[in-house]
Amino acid sequence: MIESKLPAVGTTIFSVMSALAAEHQAVNLSQGFPDFPIDPQLKKYVVEALDQNQVQYAPMPGRLDLRKAIAKKIAEQHHITVDPNQEITITAGATQGIYTVISTLIHAGDEVILFDPAYDCYDPAIVVNKGIPIHLNLEFPSYKINWATVNEAANERTKLIIVNNPHNPTGTVWTEDDLHELENLLKKHPQLLVLSDEVYEHIQFEGQHQSVLRNAFIRQRSFVTYSFGKSLHVTGWKVGYCIAPPQMTVEFRKIHQFLVFCVNNTMQYAIARYLETTDIHQEIHALYSKKRTLFLDNLKDSRFKLMPCEGTYFCLLDYRAISDLSDVEFAKKLTIEFGVAVIPVSVFYKDLSDNKVIRICFAKEDQTLINAAELLCKI
Ligand SMILES: Cc1ncc(COP(=O)(O)O)c(C=O)c1O
């Protein structure tokens, strides 16, 4: 028998809700992936990659043309210089980047601060590496970080703080104040490093995305993970990247090379070509702003309370005025009786906090969103 390293992990709610959605032919707004086609130009570059026989191993840190294209994109977004040779590593999606960062840093007994509700891959990666996850809840209903609580929780054993901006599942984004608070925290704890998960960097509806890369002090202590799955609507390709200072990147690559060695060369070629010719920030921002407006406008007459949706392709709906069922039961009822599959937000909490809120993904075809909103308005 195997002694499980993750005894608490079972079937995820995503599988449960998707199976339920299929069984009841519900509109599936539960899982976070787009259902629309990719840009034909990106497809052409995949074909071009194959025509050019770009099918063997890529360099271990990733193709240089792709790393250079990323550095150029980051310079345009944040007016900073990132060295493609020493600071960017192409990863198999953000998930592998996140796991690699945690595995690079965490020794037995090290504490890691993370915020609930949290994306589900952080905690297991900490546990597998024998770290101790310290879950702090975001404030409800603002879903902001309570920095006083963070300052109380941090100590000399705290090796890493994991932040996610724009935030899945809540759709909140950071202000400059959050960056200042993080900077102050790091100044108090010289051993503390940051993992900033910024996979939704291009989906912030108002104002500038406050990447940790914009703050020179924080940047020197940060690994930042990104995902082309989110930015190019190709979640199945699993290509992302991690940015970190040179010495931290050296250690990151030691783990990376034995975890995957390198990432899908064909897709890296296609993405590099695409970034050379397309302003992806403009495209993604415009696309999701339109979808968000469409969905929220169509929900105006519903009994759900719309929570603030400042970024990502998720929004939260408060159903307190409709039902006092638990959020898991309510999500199942929505799927079975009303034909819309969603995710209950309690599953993103270690302590299963149930604030009577559900998460909806609006990265869907316009007609799907209109149909779903119509069903939700009947409740
Ligand atoms: C916050 C967050 N981080 C990381 C990931 C994983 O990204 P990837 O599919 O590139 O591994 C996701 C995917 O849903 C996410 O929402």
PDBQT file of the ligand as one rigid body, heavy atoms in Angstrom, charges set to zero:
ROOT
HETATM    1  C1  LIG A 401      -4.925  31.622 -10.349  1.00  0.00    +0.000 C 
HETATM    2  C2  LIG A 401      -4.439  30.543 -11.260  1.00  0.00    +0.000 A 
HETATM    3  N1  LIG A 401      -3.154  30.186 -11.219  1.00  0.00    +0.000 NA
HETATM    4  C3  LIG A 401      -2.661  29.226 -12.011  1.00  0.00    +0.000 A 
HETATM    5  C4  LIG A 401      -3.466  28.556 -12.907  1.00  0.00    +0.000 A 
HETATM    6  C5  LIG A 401      -2.874  27.460 -13.761  1.00  0.00    +0.000 C 
HETATM    7  O1  LIG A 401      -2.477  27.915 -15.005  1.00  0.00    +0.000 OA
HETATM    8  P1  LIG A 401      -1.987  26.878 -16.124  1.00  0.00    +0.000 P 
HETATM    9  O2  LIG A 401      -3.198  26.289 -16.752  1.00  0.00    +0.000 OA
HETATM   10  O3  LIG A 401      -1.168  27.701 -17.054  1.00  0.00    +0.000 OA
HETATM   11  O4  LIG A 401      -1.169  25.840 -15.430  1.00  0.00    +0.000 OA
HETATM   12  C6  LIG A 401      -4.814  28.885 -12.981  1.00  0.00    +0.000 A 
HETATM   13  C7  LIG A 401      -5.711  28.153 -13.888  1.00  0.00    +0.000 C 
HETATM   14  O5  LIG A 401      -6.905  28.154 -13.758  1.00  0.00    +0.000 OA
HETATM   15  C8  LIG A 401      -5.319  29.908 -12.136  1.00  0.00    +0.000 A 
HETATM   16  O6  LIG A 401      -6.608  30.274 -12.173  1.00  0.00    +0.000 OA
ENDROOT
TORSDOF 0
